[in-house]
Amino acid sequence: MKSLSASEILQMGIAERIQLVEDIWDSIAAVPDAIPLTHAQREELDRRIAAYHDNPQSGSPWDEVKKRLSGLA
């Protein structure tokens, strides 16, 4: 894959840059174990998981969240 310089990226259209960012993020998310967490991040995740287990109905399904967020644009 060809490396892109910052100036080349800035010459791309907005949609192309968004797609590039999504592609990069997908490549990172594909290997979640490679992303180190700090102790504070691990504690926060544990706290949120415990809160979910205490009250699983308190959250919203992802489809509902996406609908609410799409109304903000």
VENJOFEN-V360668 format. One line per field, one symbol per residue. ss: DSSP state (h for helix, s for strand, l for the rest). phi: phi as a letter, one per 30 degrees, with the letter a starting at -180 (. if undefined). psi: psi as a letter, one per 40 degrees, with the letter a starting at -180 (. if undefined). A space follows every 10 residues. Layout:
ss->???
phi->???
psi->???
//
This chain:
ss->lllllhhhhh hllhhhhhhh hhhhhhhhhl lhhhllllhh hhhhhhhhhh hhhhlhhhll lhhhhhhhhh lll
phi->.ddcdedddd dddedddddd dddddedddd bdddcdcded dddddddddd ddddadddcb deeddedddd ddd
psi->hhihiddddd eiiddddddd ddddddddde gdeehiiidd dddddddddd ddddgeeeai iddddddddd ed.
//
